[in-house]
Amino acid sequence: MDDTEVVQMDHMECDVCGERKFQEREGYYYCIECGTKKGQLQAVEISAEDTFNDTTKHVSQRTIKKPKIEAEESDITSWEFYNYVLRGFLEELLHMGAKPELKLMTLQVWAAYMGRMEVAFCKNNEMGLPKLNVRAIARDARIIYNYKKTKRKRERQDKQSQNAIGDERANWREWRKTKRKLDESGYRGKKSAHSESTFQSNQNIQLQWSANARKSLKKQMPLKHLDKHSVDSSGSMQCHGLRPKASALRHFDRQIYSLNIIKLYIVLAIALNQVEDDIQLTDLIRFIDEEHLTSRYMLSYLPENVAVHGKTLVKQMEFGNQKDKCSYKFLRAHITHMSRFINLNGFQKPDLEALTKRYVLELDLPPLIASYVSSLMDILPPAFDTKYGQHCYPRYEARVMAYIIYVLKLLFGLDDVKERVISQSAILINKHLLQQTDEQAQPVEPLFVYTEWMQFVELRKVLVANYSESFAQRFRIATENGRKVDDFLNKERKQKEDEYNYNEMLVTPAMQRIRENICLIFETLLKNKFGVSSNDTTTKDHIEFQPSLTPAHSYYKRILLHASQAQEGEMSVQIPDFMKVDHTERQLEPFKYQTTVLAQHLAVRGKTLRVEELACQEDYEEIGIFQMLVRPRNRHNEWRANCDISTQNWLDILRRREKRPDFVFRKPISSYGRQYQKKIMERAERRQAMEADNPFWKLRDTPTYILTINNEDVSLNSLASIQTFDERNMEPLRVPLKMPRRQMRPLSEESAGATQSKPEKQIGEGKEGAEEQNELVLKISNFDCWLLHGNMTKITDSGKQKLRSIFPCSFRWLLETCAATIGVDWAELYDQLLILEVTFHHGIEDWSCHSNHLRFKYNILNKDINLLTKSCRDMW
């Protein structure tokens, strides 16, 4: 044993102790440390003649590597692979707080998809084997049907082999190579009789294609020729490829039959909707962006015997062509395709009231906003019945956020003037409310200030983005490069911790050297640019955020907790004092005419309250309807060059040529003809007559009364909100009022006009007068808003930028902030806002005429407004 030679292997190591030195005994290698036999290596003697005529034999000893015989359990198909990954994603969602019913619903949706693909849960499958689809992976055909695809030989290789026939040295190398293969074949082990019979039986199995695959492949070849390819299990027929290119398929086939990670996200999204879980589609996309659900850690979901072949699996599953992250529009379209493919009956409407409360908390708004939105939903509940059919996934999240924007637009105007005037008056009142008095020990909640809330939300985005790179990308906040590097290193470190075979994927020493060189370059750049190494980044100011349904609110609370516990100088950012104000506890009732409590608190401090209403700016009401102009088709005309034209004449012609705009605003002036107007009015009268005769549907007109206000006779139907009574005057009226008397003073037309023309100057003058008379003025909205309507379906990117530039700055900021909060584009959110505004302002009959129910307006004689109202009503 002492005479045995010790051999050091560079490419192999002991399976037990990791030693690389072995001793050869009887043709096998044993570890010198633990004595374990290396079964994959064996020393054999190979004899080869130098020439064909020379009888001298040179005996040499050569170490051959015996191939590993993979276990049958480690060979899994792509459907089984994605089944493991889907189960891992499901467990992650359950840990995030999803309903337990999600597991059964996910299984049902996945089984329906597998059944339509004729992979499993299919009754008419006689063989019991999964059928291949048109985008089948070669791994599935090899495992199920033992199908081997032969590569085509290149012509230059054939020519080289023909030219090398006369070369004696080349013949000798070819003979030695053949001899070595024959010698090695004796040591490969013999398969059992059962395995050989199974192999022979698998050779006779014909490839089975699903019905949709046969229908698609029929366009490339006849079905009889396809059957010949199905019988050819060895792959000798090379006339056709059994997997067409993605560009040759239809859009629906290309998106459905390609099994990838996106399909797992779609299955989870449909299952979440069917169980009415709190996790919505936008939340699922955010979890994907934050890499709580990602293919980065998918090997940890696989069994151990399968995960050890992670590099081979990743290559054979074709992950190079797959997307891990996706947008809201992309995933929503794929959900529509999947629901139509599995014949889904429809989608479940989530709890809109609970979703509204969550979004209000996320935006750090007072809870009264949610109650206001709920009342609007109760007046006319959204149906989400689209004209595209029941398989189109409704935009629930965008509709709820549009309600919140609509309420803020009614309360504060959002025209760059109205919200500033209201905020300045609220700031002045808050100064008096925060003063402590002897009669009141408990402090009073101040009023909600819109401008202060805007500053809070904007700075909160910057603070949270400093600790979360995905949050910064979603809100488009520029962060330091050092933070991006930290986020990358933390993800890599987490991947190493979750995947036990991360180092085993670097099989060859060349790959290990490449990785070491990259790490060395990366460390050098970190040291030179940022002055730290990757080891120092783990000790930096870093916060690990847990998945949450209200990320901005929860993450910011986590930052405040970290700041309260951190030592001086540990945090990289400083949080100002105004960022510690909780805007959810601010008062919003006075902006809805509920000023009795506020007036009592000010009366304790010796101040009286006067409320004035402000109207919105009228510029946006006259701008008209925006639309996209259709470009004329280019006719195939013959163009000839004029070589005799001078340069100046050519420039003059270009200047005179008018450029046709793509995005225009126009006044709604189109109307119907006399005959069609008469027909519309007749239908309206007939409908009103039928409603009047219906005993279960009684419509009563509001009685008309004449009131004397400021020596003027004013009709009760036309009574404006600015012409109101003072609450201190409690004399009974002759007519009943549906709304209670509000604490306001009637304004004259001159003061109202001055308020609209110079609001900022009027505020200053009002403040001085109020201080002299111990009177405070609260500016509120008269619940009107500017309208900017049009059709968003065919608008282009250039049209979106043009429309965005016309928005007021405050409204533009709110629209983009709310869109980034739910992870959608601002154009989709504005489209839902248009549905609300058009329906409430143009599509409903007179609100004062009907107290028990609302009635849609169908007899609109303005053609443009009628078409716009009809399209929005169809999407309600």
ZALUMVEX-297290 format. One record per residue (C-alpha): residue number from 1; y, x, z. Coordinates in pm, whole numbers, padded with zeros to 5 digits. Each point is the difference from the previous one (the first is absolute). Example, Ala and Ser with C-alpha at 12.3 -4.5 7.8 and 13.67 -1.06 7.14 Angstrom:
! residues 2
1	-00450	01230	00780
2	00344	00137	-00066
! end
This chain:
! residues 876
1	00000	00000	00000
2	00225	00295	00064
3	-00050	00121	-00359
4	00137	-00320	-00144
5	00330	00026	-00172
6	00299	-00189	00135
7	00190	-00184	-00273
8	00347	-00143	00040
9	00073	-00315	-00199
10	00362	-00070	-00097
11	-00053	-00353	-00126
12	-00256	-00127	00252
13	-00012	-00022	00377
14	-00246	-00116	00261
15	-00009	-00375	00056
16	-00035	00042	00376
17	00214	00294	00114
18	00204	00080	-00312
19	-00126	00359	-00031
20	00020	00159	-00347
21	-00258	00278	00051
22	-00367	-00071	-00079
23	-00333	00186	-00002
24	-00248	-00037	-00286
25	-00360	-00073	00099
26	-00264	-00118	-00245
27	00254	-00111	-00254
28	00214	-00205	00242
29	00314	00082	00193
30	00032	-00038	00376
31	00316	00014	00208
32	00022	00315	00214
33	00180	-00190	00276
34	-00212	-00309	00057
35	-00293	00054	-00238
36	00056	-00320	-00196
37	-00165	-00005	-00343
38	00236	-00048	-00293
39	-00190	-00242	-00218
40	00244	00008	-00288
41	-00048	00373	-00072
42	-00312	00175	-00115
43	-00063	00351	-00139
44	-00221	00019	-00312
45	-00102	00281	-00233
46	00109	-00041	-00360
47	-00134	00231	-00269
48	00167	00030	-00338
49	-00063	00224	-00298
50	00288	00205	-00135
51	-00105	-00055	-00357
52	-00265	-00198	-00175
53	-00191	00310	-00115
54	00023	00199	00323
55	-00287	-00066	00238
56	00176	00152	00300
57	00086	-00260	00261
58	00285	00038	00243
59	-00071	-00184	00324
60	00303	-00112	00199
61	00049	-00222	00298
62	00247	-00287	-00032
63	00121	-00257	00248
64	00008	-00351	-00140
65	00163	-00302	00149
66	-00220	-00303	00022
67	00179	-00323	-00078
68	00048	-00252	00275
69	-00194	-00321	-00034
70	00248	-00265	00100
71	-00126	-00282	00210
72	-00007	-00338	-00160
73	00207	-00147	00282
74	00297	00225	-00085
75	00021	-00134	-00357
76	00212	-00311	00030
77	00165	-00197	-00277
78	00371	-00056	-00031
79	-00034	-00354	00136
80	-00176	00128	00312
81	00261	00273	00038
82	00291	-00247	-00011
83	-00192	-00228	00232
84	00007	00271	00267
85	00371	00066	-00061
86	00081	-00372	00015
87	-00177	-00027	00334
88	00206	00295	00127
89	00326	-00160	-00113
90	-00107	-00324	00165
91	-00061	00174	00331
92	00345	00158	-00021
93	00162	-00342	-00049
94	-00195	-00144	00292
95	00130	00282	00220
96	00353	-00087	-00117
97	-00036	-00353	00134
98	-00143	-00203	-00287
99	-00203	-00312	00072
100	-00377	00040	00055
101	-00061	-00261	-00269
102	00124	00255	-00252
103	-00340	00174	-00007
104	-00189	-00306	-00124
105	00271	-00097	-00248
106	00011	00352	-00143
107	-00376	-00013	-00050
108	00030	-00331	-00184
109	00275	00123	-00234
110	-00187	00327	-00064
111	-00323	-00191	-00066
112	00180	-00231	-00243
113	00136	00300	-00189
114	-00340	00172	-00008
115	-00159	-00324	-00119
116	00244	-00038	-00288
117	-00063	00364	-00092
118	-00376	-00080	00008
119	-00063	00287	00238
120	-00134	-00200	00295
121	-00024	-00360	00123
122	-00088	-00109	-00355
123	-00270	-00265	-00050
124	-00078	00061	-00368
125	-00079	00371	00046
126	-00377	00022	-00067
127	-00036	00377	00047
128	00191	-00002	00326
129	00192	00313	-00101
130	00379	00017	-00024
131	00131	-00048	-00351
132	00248	00238	-00157
133	00346	-00113	-00100
134	00212	00122	-00285
135	00166	00267	00218
136	-00320	00119	00167
137	-00020	00343	00159
138	-00263	00244	-00125
139	-00124	00050	00357
140	-00107	-00366	00025
141	-00193	00013	-00327
142	-00177	00319	00110
143	-00098	-00130	00345
144	-00107	-00352	-00100
145	-00144	00046	-00348
146	-00058	00380	-00006
147	00229	00018	-00301
148	00097	00352	-00108
149	00289	00063	-00230
150	-00044	00298	-00231
151	00301	00197	-00109
152	00070	00060	-00363
153	-00040	00356	-00121
154	00297	00159	-00158
155	-00027	00128	-00353
156	00116	00349	00086
157	-00284	00036	00249
158	-00250	-00087	-00274
159	00160	00251	-00234
160	-00013	00271	00266
161	-00367	-00069	00064
162	-00073	00024	-00374
163	00188	00327	-00036
164	-00181	00151	00296
165	-00349	-00050	-00151
166	-00011	00347	-00154
167	00132	00178	00308
168	-00295	00166	00178
169	00189	00050	00323
170	00105	-00366	00007
171	-00362	-00102	-00057
172	-00108	00217	00289
173	00262	-00162	00232
174	-00109	-00346	-00109
175	-00366	00085	00063
176	00076	00141	00346
177	00200	-00310	00087
178	-00288	-00224	-00107
179	-00248	00211	00196
180	00211	-00020	00313
181	00019	-00378	-00024
182	-00378	-00020	-00034
183	-00050	00219	00307
184	00246	-00199	00208
185	-00152	-00331	-00104
186	-00317	00080	00196
187	00189	00010	00328
188	00193	-00322	-00028
189	-00257	-00205	00179
190	-00203	-00286	-00125
191	00090	-00362	00033
192	-00240	-00245	00144
193	-00203	-00230	-00218
194	00200	-00295	00120
195	00329	00162	-00093
196	-00135	00095	-00343
197	-00116	-00352	-00064
198	00334	-00132	00116
199	00175	00244	-00231
200	-00213	-00109	-00295
201	00060	-00365	00080
202	00374	00057	00023
203	-00001	00152	-00344
204	-00112	-00334	-00142
205	00268	-00209	00173
206	00252	-00139	-00244
207	00370	00015	00082
208	00127	-00340	00106
209	00355	-00105	-00077
210	00194	-00284	00151
211	00107	-00292	-00215
212	00362	00110	-00007
213	-00104	00356	-00089
214	-00215	-00118	-00290
215	00287	-00214	-00121
216	00235	00296	00007
217	-00247	00248	-00152
218	-00072	-00247	-00278
219	00337	00088	-00148
220	-00116	00359	-00051
221	-00355	-00050	-00122
222	-00249	-00281	-00074
223	-00213	-00124	00286
224	-00321	00126	-00166
225	00147	00348	-00016
226	00107	-00034	00363
227	-00360	-00079	00093
228	-00109	00323	-00169
229	00246	00193	00214
230	-00130	-00181	00308
231	-00359	00110	-00074
232	00112	00359	-00063
233	-00015	00120	00362
234	00006	00367	-00102
235	00336	-00038	-00173
236	-00116	00143	-00332
237	00203	-00253	-00203
238	00348	00138	-00038
239	00147	-00241	-00251
240	00190	-00206	00258
241	00136	00050	00345
242	-00114	-00268	00241
243	00325	00020	00193
244	00306	-00090	-00208
245	00341	00138	00077
246	00230	-00196	00225
247	00252	-00041	-00282
248	-00263	-00186	-00208
249	-00039	-00273	00264
250	00214	-00298	00079
251	00235	00016	00296
252	-00209	-00240	00208
253	-00329	00183	-00073
254	00155	00337	00066
255	00129	-00106	00342
256	-00310	-00191	00113
257	-00298	00205	-00111
258	00128	00335	00128
259	-00129	00027	00356
260	00236	00214	00209
261	00192	00013	00327
262	00249	-00260	-00125
263	-00278	-00260	-00014
264	-00066	00055	00370
265	00366	-00062	00080
266	-00011	-00319	-00208
267	-00310	-00128	00181
268	00164	00067	00337
269	00324	-00171	-00108
270	-00182	-00315	-00113
271	-00208	-00007	00318
272	00310	00041	00219
273	00162	-00294	-00174
274	-00305	-00222	00026
275	-00035	00048	00378
276	00380	-00048	00039
277	00039	00330	00178
278	00336	00134	00119
279	-00041	00303	-00228
280	00160	-00101	-00329
281	-00022	00166	-00340
282	00316	00203	00057
283	-00139	00121	00334
284	-00321	00111	-00169
285	00200	00198	-00258
286	00199	00163	00279
287	-00321	00102	00180
288	-00112	00159	-00326
289	00330	00187	-00037
290	-00018	00122	00359
291	-00360	00115	-00078
292	-00166	-00210	00266
293	-00217	-00123	-00289
294	-00048	00282	-00248
295	-00263	00183	-00199
296	00094	00320	00181
297	-00243	-00081	00284
298	-00259	-00197	-00197
299	-00276	00261	00048
300	00003	-00075	00371
301	-00113	-00356	-00078
302	-00318	00118	-00176
303	-00335	00081	00163
304	-00059	00364	00087
305	-00263	00065	-00265
306	00234	-00137	-00267
307	00323	00156	00123
308	-00140	00354	-00024
309	00014	-00039	-00378
310	00365	-00100	00017
311	00118	00230	-00277
312	-00264	-00128	-00241
313	00075	-00361	00091
314	00372	00038	-00055
315	-00064	00154	-00340
316	-00256	-00256	-00116
317	00203	-00300	00124
318	00287	00113	-00225
319	00266	-00002	00269
320	00231	00205	-00219
321	00100	-00312	-00194
322	00051	-00227	00301
323	00315	-00092	00186
324	00000	-00001	00375
325	00341	-00157	00052
326	00126	-00304	-00187
327	00310	-00216	-00015
328	00041	-00364	00099
329	00033	-00119	-00359
330	-00307	00197	-00111
331	-00226	-00122	00281
332	00120	-00360	-00027
333	-00086	-00008	-00372
334	-00347	00141	00071
335	-00056	-00264	00269
336	00074	-00262	-00264
337	-00262	00154	-00232
338	-00259	00023	00278
339	00053	-00359	00121
340	-00040	-00129	-00354
341	-00311	00216	-00049
342	-00179	-00125	00312
343	00135	-00357	-00052
344	00193	-00022	00326
345	00108	-00354	00087
346	00346	00100	00121
347	00194	00197	00256
348	00076	-00103	00357
349	00360	-00041	00105
350	00069	00222	00303
351	00189	-00108	00310
352	00352	00023	-00142
353	00167	-00063	00336
354	-00187	00287	00168
355	00073	00222	-00299
356	00369	-00086	00026
357	00010	00091	00368
358	-00166	00333	-00076
359	00250	00087	-00273
360	00292	-00103	00221
361	-00131	00231	00272
362	-00050	00279	-00252
363	00363	-00032	-00114
364	00115	-00017	00364
365	00174	-00335	-00049
366	00046	-00276	00259
367	-00290	-00249	00024
368	00234	-00284	-00098
369	-00028	00120	-00361
370	-00371	-00084	00007
371	00066	-00351	00130
372	00261	-00053	-00271
373	-00250	00110	-00265
374	-00265	-00230	00147
375	00237	-00296	-00024
376	00066	00077	-00366
377	-00374	00018	-00064
378	-00051	-00332	00174
379	00262	-00170	-00218
380	-00182	00098	-00321
381	-00329	00185	00067
382	-00079	00263	-00264
383	-00307	-00090	-00204
384	-00065	00333	-00182
385	-00152	-00188	-00295
386	00074	00229	-00291
387	-00019	-00102	-00363
388	-00234	00292	-00069
389	-00293	-00166	00178
390	-00174	00019	00335
391	-00125	00355	-00056
392	00350	00151	00005
393	00065	00147	00344
394	00320	-00157	00145
395	00274	00221	00136
396	-00005	-00126	00358
397	00170	00301	00158
398	00285	00008	-00250
399	00064	-00373	00044
400	00023	00028	00379
401	00235	00298	-00023
402	00210	-00193	-00255
403	00043	-00278	00258
404	00136	00254	00249
405	00247	00139	-00255
406	00108	-00353	-00091
407	00071	-00083	00365
408	00202	00320	00048
409	00187	-00082	-00319
410	00092	-00343	00135
411	00102	00133	00341
412	00200	00307	-00106
413	00081	-00044	-00370
414	-00098	00356	-00103
415	00290	00035	-00244
416	00148	00322	00152
417	00286	-00199	00158
418	-00138	-00294	00192
419	-00252	00192	00214
420	00267	00257	00097
421	00243	-00267	00115
422	-00271	-00174	00202
423	-00115	00327	00153
424	00349	00105	00103
425	00060	-00328	00179
426	-00339	00032	00175
427	00083	00355	00115
428	00323	-00122	00156
429	-00178	-00279	00188
430	-00273	00239	00119
431	00262	00216	00171
432	00097	-00294	00220
433	-00359	-00112	00056
434	-00106	00342	00130
435	00269	-00006	00268
436	-00155	-00074	00338
437	00144	-00279	00214
438	-00050	-00097	00361
439	-00121	-00349	-00081
440	-00276	00122	-00231
441	-00238	00264	00129
442	-00234	-00006	-00299
443	00139	00158	-00319
444	00043	-00214	-00307
445	-00179	00079	-00324
446	00254	00113	-00262
447	00030	-00145	-00347
448	-00196	00131	-00296
449	00213	00234	-00211
450	-00119	00038	-00357
451	00172	00333	-00074
452	-00138	00160	00317
453	-00347	-00124	-00092
454	00032	00160	-00345
455	00085	00336	00160
456	-00293	-00035	00238
457	-00254	-00076	-00274
458	00125	00277	-00226
459	-00013	00267	00269
460	-00337	-00128	00122
461	-00141	00063	-00348
462	00120	00360	00016
463	-00142	00060	00349
464	-00343	-00145	-00079
465	-00010	00179	-00337
466	00047	00330	00184
467	-00342	-00045	00160
468	-00184	-00193	-00274
469	-00008	00122	-00359
470	-00153	-00321	-00137
471	00279	-00202	00167
472	00257	00230	-00162
473	-00154	-00044	-00343
474	-00006	-00378	00035
475	00371	-00019	00092
476	00094	00295	-00225
477	00141	00207	00285
478	00042	00370	-00074
479	-00175	00214	00261
480	-00022	00372	00064
481	-00258	00206	-00181
482	-00134	00118	00333
483	-00090	-00357	00096
484	-00182	-00048	-00330
485	-00197	00318	00062
486	-00089	-00119	00351
487	-00123	-00331	-00135
488	-00218	00178	-00257
489	-00149	00234	00260
490	-00072	-00283	00244
491	-00187	-00194	-00269
492	-00202	00308	-00091
493	-00082	00066	00364
494	-00110	-00362	00049
495	-00220	00026	-00309
496	-00169	00309	00142
497	-00065	-00176	00330
498	-00145	-00315	-00160
499	-00218	00167	-00264
500	-00268	00226	00140
501	-00089	00137	-00346
502	00354	00101	-00096
503	-00088	00370	-00003
504	-00337	-00061	-00165
505	00176	-00138	-00307
506	00125	00354	-00070
507	-00340	00117	-00117
508	00062	00317	-00195
509	00170	00311	00139
510	00245	-00013	-00290
511	00123	-00343	00113
512	00033	00127	00355
513	00204	00299	-00115
514	00225	-00228	-00206
515	00060	-00222	00301
516	00073	00299	00223
517	00251	00133	-00252
518	00174	-00338	-00022
519	00017	-00022	00379
520	00145	00351	00017
521	00269	-00085	-00255
522	00074	-00323	00182
523	00033	00180	00334
524	00234	00255	-00155
525	00225	-00269	-00142
526	00010	-00179	00334
527	00093	00322	00176
528	00270	00096	-00248
529	00158	-00343	-00058
530	-00038	-00174	00335
531	-00075	00285	00238
532	-00318	-00159	00137
533	-00368	00005	-00083
534	-00250	-00282	-00035
535	-00125	00062	00353
536	00352	-00049	00136
537	00044	-00335	-00173
538	-00246	-00171	00234
539	00228	00079	00294
540	00310	-00137	-00172
541	00179	-00322	00086
542	-00264	-00231	-00146
543	-00095	-00360	00078
544	-00326	-00168	-00102
545	00067	-00367	-00083
546	-00274	-00257	00030
547	-00036	-00265	-00275
548	00225	-00299	00068
549	00103	-00323	-00171
550	00364	00071	00092
551	00031	00371	-00081
552	00377	00043	00020
553	00024	-00183	00334
554	-00312	00157	00156
555	00064	00352	-00127
556	00357	-00006	00126
557	-00112	-00118	00344
558	-00248	00287	00000
559	00281	00244	-00082
560	00213	-00136	00285
561	-00294	00043	00238
562	-00051	00356	-00122
563	00371	00073	00046
564	-00004	-00130	00358
565	-00294	00227	00090
566	00105	00311	-00194
567	00172	00292	00161
568	00348	00115	-00100
569	-00009	00171	-00337
570	-00351	-00109	-00093
571	00100	-00275	-00246
572	00134	00098	-00339
573	00229	-00307	-00016
574	00252	-00152	00237
575	00003	-00378	00048
576	00353	-00141	00058
577	00068	-00265	00259
578	00072	-00282	-00245
579	-00355	00037	-00134
580	-00138	-00112	00336
581	00151	-00349	-00039
582	-00254	-00277	-00055
583	00144	-00230	-00265
584	-00278	-00255	00051
585	00167	-00099	00327
586	00339	-00072	-00157
587	00137	-00353	-00025
588	-00012	-00173	-00338
589	00049	-00361	00108
590	00386	00005	-00025
591	-00028	00077	-00372
592	-00188	-00332	-00036
593	00281	-00201	00166
594	-00164	00007	00343
595	00301	00133	00190
596	-00001	-00199	00323
597	-00175	00268	00207
598	00218	00273	-00148
599	00316	-00194	00079
600	-00109	-00043	00362
601	-00057	00374	00042
602	00340	00075	-00146
603	00164	-00266	00217
604	-00123	00187	00310
605	00194	00302	-00128
606	00311	-00207	-00067
607	-00040	-00016	-00378
608	-00026	-00294	-00235
609	-00205	-00002	-00318
610	00112	-00112	-00343
611	-00246	-00005	-00291
612	00106	00035	-00361
613	-00217	-00033	-00309
614	00021	00237	-00293
615	-00092	-00077	-00358
616	-00183	00240	-00226
617	00168	00183	-00285
618	00015	-00200	-00322
619	-00038	00288	-00244
620	-00377	-00020	-00017
621	-00004	-00374	-00057
622	00174	00037	-00335
623	-00201	00286	-00140
624	-00266	-00221	-00160
625	-00372	00036	-00069
626	-00145	00340	-00092
627	-00258	00024	-00275
628	-00172	00254	-00223
629	00084	-00012	-00370
630	-00300	00021	-00228
631	00020	00289	-00242
632	-00038	-00095	-00367
633	-00305	00126	-00178
634	00044	00301	-00222
635	-00044	-00108	-00357
636	-00168	00236	-00243
637	00300	00076	-00215
638	00051	00290	-00231
639	00255	00245	00137
640	00163	00248	-00231
641	00219	00289	00096
642	00355	00015	-00133
643	00062	00365	-00069
644	00353	-00055	-00131
645	00139	-00132	00330
646	00233	00223	00194
647	-00030	00079	00368
648	00312	-00191	00099
649	-00112	-00317	-00182
650	-00339	00022	00167
651	00159	00029	00347
652	00228	-00294	-00074
653	-00299	-00214	-00094
654	-00174	00089	00327
655	00310	-00092	00201
656	00032	-00336	-00172
657	-00366	-00081	00060
658	-00029	-00209	00318
659	-00281	00071	00242
660	-00198	-00308	00091
661	-00046	-00031	00380
662	-00338	-00081	00151
663	00120	-00155	00326
664	00285	-00254	-00003
665	00156	-00266	00222
666	00099	-00331	-00146
667	00134	-00331	00125
668	-00252	-00289	00011
669	00163	-00210	-00269
670	-00301	-00127	-00194
671	-00057	-00375	00030
672	-00220	-00262	-00158
673	00099	-00234	-00278
674	00112	-00358	00049
675	-00336	-00155	-00081
676	-00187	00234	00232
677	00259	-00052	00276
678	-00043	-00374	-00033
679	-00377	00036	00022
680	00028	00216	00316
681	00230	-00253	00167
682	-00233	-00287	-00088
683	-00293	00184	00156
684	00206	00070	00313
685	00101	-00367	00034
686	-00360	-00111	-00054
687	-00119	00243	00267
688	00263	-00119	00247
689	-00097	-00363	-00066
690	-00365	00075	00070
691	00095	00178	00323
692	00217	-00295	00108
693	-00288	-00247	-00049
694	-00242	00216	00197
695	-00021	-00143	00356
696	-00142	00328	00137
697	00282	00208	-00142
698	00339	-00140	00099
699	00307	00191	-00102
700	00321	-00095	00170
701	00337	00119	-00111
702	00225	00156	00258
703	00279	-00243	00097
704	00347	00097	-00107
705	00274	00007	00265
706	00361	00103	-00016
707	00132	00214	00286
708	00360	00093	00068
709	00034	00377	00064
710	00341	00167	00006
711	00160	-00316	-00142
712	-00242	00003	-00291
713	-00275	-00244	-00096
714	-00319	00203	-00039
715	-00336	-00142	-00107
716	-00288	00076	00231
717	-00219	00100	-00296
718	00251	00260	-00114
719	00082	00125	00350
720	00009	00381	-00018
721	-00134	00215	00278
722	00345	00141	00066
723	00137	-00349	00075
724	-00164	-00055	00336
725	00083	-00122	00344
726	00053	00182	00324
727	-00275	-00036	00259
728	00259	-00055	00270
729	00104	-00324	-00171
730	-00291	-00225	00096
731	00150	-00331	-00110
732	-00265	-00216	-00166
733	00015	-00044	-00375
734	-00052	-00316	-00197
735	-00278	00154	-00206
736	-00303	00200	00114
737	-00016	00372	-00082
738	-00332	00167	-00071
739	00130	00340	00109
740	00156	00053	00344
741	00365	00081	00034
742	00066	00372	-00013
743	00264	00189	00188
744	00239	00063	-00288
745	00354	-00070	-00086
746	00094	-00142	-00337
747	00180	00246	-00221
748	00266	-00080	-00250
749	-00036	00086	-00366
750	00254	00282	00025
751	-00182	00176	00286
752	-00334	-00047	-00174
753	00137	00152	-00320
754	00147	00293	00191
755	-00333	00058	00168
756	-00177	00020	-00336
757	00262	00217	-00168
758	00061	00258	00277
759	-00284	-00020	00249
760	00041	00346	00156
761	00371	-00037	00060
762	-00052	-00352	00134
763	-00251	00136	00250
764	00252	00246	00135
765	00273	-00260	00025
766	-00240	-00247	00160
767	-00109	00259	00252
768	00357	00074	00110
769	00076	-00368	00028
770	-00319	-00066	00193
771	00074	00274	00250
772	00348	-00139	00060
773	-00132	-00352	00049
774	-00326	00104	00176
775	-00189	-00134	-00300
776	-00285	00165	-00190
777	-00086	-00082	-00360
778	-00359	00000	-00121
779	-00042	00017	-00375
780	-00315	-00168	-00131
781	-00135	-00098	-00337
782	00037	-00344	-00152
783	-00357	00035	-00133
784	00087	00053	-00362
785	-00119	00299	-00202
786	00066	00163	-00334
787	-00251	-00068	-00276
788	-00119	00242	-00266
789	-00285	-00162	-00189
790	-00213	00079	-00299
791	-00354	00068	-00116
792	-00172	00309	00144
793	-00325	-00020	-00195
794	00109	00183	-00316
795	00266	00225	00144
796	-00031	00372	-00082
797	00073	00302	00216
798	00343	00046	-00154
799	00074	-00367	00067
800	-00108	00044	00362
801	00243	00287	00046
802	00279	-00206	-00155
803	-00079	-00293	00229
804	-00024	00229	00302
805	00349	00139	-00063
806	00149	-00351	00011
807	-00142	-00080	00344
808	00230	00045	00300
809	-00071	00321	00187
810	-00110	-00174	00320
811	-00235	-00234	-00185
812	-00140	00286	-00209
813	-00074	00199	00315
814	-00168	-00297	00169
815	-00207	-00082	-00310
816	-00131	00355	-00041
817	-00064	00042	00373
818	-00200	-00322	00023
819	-00190	00086	-00318
820	-00096	00343	00135
821	-00101	-00159	00332
822	-00275	-00201	-00167
823	-00068	00261	-00272
824	00106	-00188	-00315
825	00261	00057	-00267
826	00342	-00155	00059
827	-00025	-00192	-00329
828	-00309	-00189	00123
829	00175	-00086	00325
830	00311	-00119	-00184
831	-00219	-00213	-00224
832	-00128	-00186	00307
833	00355	-00033	00129
834	00102	-00159	-00329
835	-00275	-00259	00043
836	00147	-00101	00335
837	00362	-00006	-00109
838	-00056	-00186	-00326
839	-00224	-00259	00166
840	00232	-00062	00295
841	00328	00008	-00195
842	-00094	-00152	-00337
843	-00344	-00158	00020
844	00047	-00255	00282
845	00194	-00324	-00008
846	00293	-00061	00234
847	-00105	00113	00348
848	00215	-00262	00177
849	-00161	-00297	-00176
850	-00351	00045	00134
851	-00076	00072	00364
852	-00379	-00042	00010
853	-00104	00194	-00308
854	00133	00202	-00291
855	-00013	-00086	-00367
856	-00001	00243	-00290
857	00270	-00028	-00262
858	-00142	-00063	-00347
859	00294	-00150	-00189
860	00208	00318	-00031
861	00203	-00028	-00319
862	00084	00370	-00005
863	-00278	00150	-00207
864	00020	00356	00139
865	00002	-00114	00363
866	-00281	-00245	-00071
867	-00226	00265	-00155
868	00074	00242	00284
869	-00069	-00267	00261
870	-00325	-00102	-00167
871	-00131	00357	-00013
872	00081	00056	00368
873	-00155	-00334	00095
874	-00323	00101	-00171
875	-00014	00314	00218
876	00086	-00178	00325
! end
